[in-house]
Amino acid sequence: MSANTLRICFISRRDFPAVSGMSVYAYNLVRELADRGHDVTMVSQYRNDRAGAAVYGGGLPPGISRATVVGRESLGEQRVNDGLPASFEQDIEDLVATVEREHRREPFSLIHAQYGYPCGLAALEASRRLGLPNVVSLQGGDGHPVGTCCGTHKQAMLAVLGHAGALLIGSRSFAEEVRGHHGTPLERFTVVPGATDTRRFHPRDESRLGQLGRPPVLLYHGRVDARKGVLELLDAVRLLRREGRALKLVLSGIGPDVDAVRARVAGYELEDVVELTGHTSYEEAPEVYRRGDILVSPMSAEGCSHTILEAMATGLLIVSTRAVGEVDCLEDGRNALRVPPQDAHSLAGAIARLLDDPGLRERLARTALAEVRERYSWRTVGGQIQRVYEQLVGTAPDTRWTRVYDPDTTVATADLSCRFRKAPHLL
């Protein structure tokens, strides 16, 4: 390796073929770091059981060009299939042992974990044992449920938030939510936005930005989950159809609420309007976006939606909500339309406004496309992350977190009231 090359251990879980924007993040970050000449090993846990695969997909993560990928089955989490509480502690120890083994093969420069828990806690423990600096990216559930679910996970999150070498987070509003849950000072966070591959995701015809198909196509792409607002979207589509509007809705993804969606589609007699595509691979995603005219993203809370960024890069119009995370990259009337969460009438009204105003459509689409190319490309964001690495390399890890969370915690000594130990696929 050259003097400027780092050997990086990236700890993840739910990586491909899982259905998750965070899987996309892991894949693209590792690829960007490898493209910059770094030696990257990704250690990623995955579900290999029917229950987990039905929600997120499952199976070994695929290889990434010029990087090493080590897949580890999350056996502790899968104990629920035997009627036992999930043991995240077992999975953390497996991650740490795997990092140690890879480090012995060739020493790492630093450890970067995706998610505060369980990966971030694994990074802290691996750093403690190996004397390496660490970085933790806070994403998804780190801001919303994790740490508010039970005493064990609360202490684990406090350990990570207080003692990681650097905390990366996708937006200031997300940092403020984490502070609200855990009291973490805002100065602890380094805001590094999400990113997208602007070469892979691009408009089907840049000269036709803002134009609609016949009929116009609404797109929902992501986990089919009531927490993502998918049921309110169906309510909005029913309202628009009652107004006599011709349109189509493409629902791309799998998730825990597919059956509830099918039932509502049937109950609303929308079978001729709604198409459920099922699982869409990352390779297929650009073409799915290009089928749409308007991305509708009705989530109630988000860290930083990669679906939004991919849609912006593909030239789609966007209707989203005033949710945490979205406020930092979307501005109502400038690059998108935004409505209150869980409000089907407002959602329908915003969609109708776009259907009726061609000038607004073109202005929003062109603004969003220019911004994603300038601010949210992986080349830009990868450079920000690399600068964080450069500041930490060679420094000693903060090991005082052991006063907050006992690294010898086992499932036998953990707070078993946690709902994630009963249905851990939600974590």
Secondary structure, 3 states (H helix, E strand, C coil): CCCCCCEEEEEEECCCCCCCHHHHHHHHHHHHHHHCCCEEEEEEEECCCHHHHHHHCCCCCCCCCCCEEEEEECCCHHHHHHCCCCCHHHHHHHHHHHHHHHHHHCCCCEEEEECHHHHHHHHHHHHHHHCCCEEEEECHHHCCCCCCCCHHHHHHHHHHHHHCCEEEECCHHHHHHHHHHHCCCHHHEEECCCCECCCCCCCCCHHHCCCCCCCCEEEEECCCCHHHCHHHHHHHHHHHHHCCCCCEEEEECCCCCHHHHHHHHHHCCCCCCEEEEECCCCCCHHHHHHHCCEEEECCCCCCCCHHHHHHHHHCCEEEEECCCCHHHCCCECCCEEEECCCCHHHHHHHHHHHHHCHHHHHHHHHHHHHHHHHHCEHHHHHHHHHHHHHHHCCCCCCCHHHHCCCCCCCCCCCCCCCHHHCCHHHC
